Amino acid sequence: MRLFSIKALAITTLTLVVGLAQAELQPEPIPSVATLPAVYPDTWLFAHDVNFNSMIAGKVAIIDVAADTQEFKGFVDASMMASFVESKEKPLLYVAESFYARGTSGERTDVISIYDKSTLRKVTEVVLPKKNRAQMVTNKYMLNLVDNDKYLLILGFTPASSVMIMDTETNEIINEISIAGCNLIYPAGETGFASLCGNGGMKAVDFDDEGKEISRVDFEPFFSVDDDPLFDKPVYIGDTAFFLSYKSLVQPIDMSTSVPVIKSTWSLVSEAEAKANWRPGGWQFAAADETGHLYVVMHKDGYNGSHKFGGSEIWVYDTKTQQRVNRIKLKTNAFSIEVTRSDTPLLVVNTIEMGLDIYTTDGEFKRFINVGDAAMPIVLHAGK
């Protein structure tokens, strides 16, 4: 019986080997290099992985959130608390990143790395001579393009804050403007920008074709940094930036000109919801669609510090009527969200488990996407 089993195994193995030989795959040509379109489909999204486990190996992954298979399209490197922006006028991706001569120590070099969207190859890099690029947990307002992408604005920190201006035609740093006491870069007007300040006010700066400051406005405090601070991650709908407060107020600011106009506040919550301490929270916890709807990650029983931990629901508001129009209960708590610019928009939820749950904007769950080997894809950028 045992001899028969050995003979049967030998015959089966020989049959398998012969079958494999007959089905042998033809060798793949080398090199085999795929390219991406210069204009990405509108269901593609950038997932910025800061990779706290190994910050020198951060990346920006490109994901098709509508695909059932082969969702991962590629990535570009984004080292050491990098910041990222996609050009809408040129087939380029910009990454502000830092390197150290011995990996995590030694002489520091700050650069703007510029990548081709089709090949994902680095086209060039621009060295920042002062080595003062702001290194912090990334968000969308550390690096921005203005004036039809003619100028790249780069947040500096020494620890005094500043904004470096790069001409994207020559790739030269043409000026640096101090914004001491304030932080981040919110586009305003054609070439202007604004920053929130530590006193509860705002600073707005405009510059000319040579990057020189031509106007500056310091706004008096309009929110309380102690009682109800504003989150520093607004959502732009058209030319209006919607800032949210820790206790669920909405502060719209008209950014259509270089001198912003601060509008009246309104609330995300009813009196009963306020008593239950429903509050926004997460990292990139708000997004908008093309119709002017505002999407906000919300959690119940909020307290001082709970703004860091995401939420179990997404509430949707019509910003014209200032009324909630939908309430989406999530499969897994959200940490960051984004809405695609596609004809049929998709709501993308980076969960607290650091994967992507994909929903319709009505709240129907569609699929889960594992973002390759991404450790913390906490900032999501919808394609332009």
DADA-V325675 format. One line per field, one symbol per residue. phi: phi as a letter, one per 30 degrees, with the letter a starting at -180 (. if undefined). A space follows every 10 residues. Layout:
phi=???
This chain:
phi=.ddddddddd dddddddddd ddcddddddb dbbcbcddcd edcdbccdcd hedaddcdac dcbcdcddbh ddclabdadh hdbbacdccb dbbcbcbbbb ecicbjdcbc bccccdddci dddabcdddd hbddcaedbd ccbbcbhhid bccbdcabcd dabdccdddc hcdcabcdbe ibaibcebid bdabbdcdcj cbcbbbbcdc iddcabbcdd ebbcdcdadd dcbdcdbicc ccdccdcidc cdbdcdbdcd cdcddbcdbd ddddddhdbd akcccbabcd djdccbdbbc hdadjdddci acbcccbddd cicdcabccc dbedcbbabd cdecdccccd dddibcccbd ddjddcacbd dhcddbdccc cddd
